[in-house]
């Protein structure tokens, strides 16, 4: 569970907007600079996390949402 970037909490506080977690699996097809395969990229969108939470709570909820999205079953093509 790597820490979120420092700017995340600042933007969350200043903008006062909900956070919508999104998981993208494009890393399966991209290397450092060039694609190394073909296929379908999936986007998984989680439930909005409300604005106004304290930093430790928003970070915990974002990490939980990311983990839930990564464990979600992938749609079949």
N, C-alpha and C positions, 0 to 999 in steps of 0.2 A: 504494500500500500504506500506508494511514494507520496510525499507531501505535494499539495497543490502549489502551483506557482504563486509567488508572493502577491502579484497583482490581482489575483482572483478575489481575495477578500476585500481589497480596496475598491475594485469595480462593483462588487456585489453591494457594498455599503453605500457608495456614492450614487449609483444608478437607482437603487431602491426598487429593483425589479426581480421577479421570480427567476429561478434558474431551471432550465430544462435540460436534463442530462441526455446526451446522445452518444451512442457507441457506433463506431465505424470499423469494419473489418478489412479495409483496403490494404493493410499491412501484409496480408497473405500474398498479394500480387506485386508489391513494390519492394525493390531493393533500396540501396542507398540513393541512387540517382535515376535508375531506369526500372521500368516494369520487368519482372522476371516470369510472368505468367499471365494467363487470361482467365476470366471468370466473371462472376457477378459480385458486386460490392453491396453489402447490406448495411442499412442504417436502422438502428433500433432506438426509438425515442421513449424516454421514461416519463414518469409523472412529474409535473412542475413542482418545484420546491419553493415555498412562499418566501417573499422578501421579508426583511426585518429580523432575521434570526441572528443570534450571537455567532461570532467567528467559529468557535469550537463546534457549535451545533451544525452550522451550515457545512463545514468541512466534513463532519462525520456523516451527514445525510448525503452529501455528494459522493463520498467514497462508497457508502452503502448502495446508492443508486447505480454507480458504475459497476460494482460487483454483481448486482442483480442483473444488469443488462448483459454483462459478459457471460453469465450462466444461463441466460435465456436461450431456449432452443432456436436454432437458425431456421429461417423459412426455406422450404425446399423449392428448387427451381423447376 
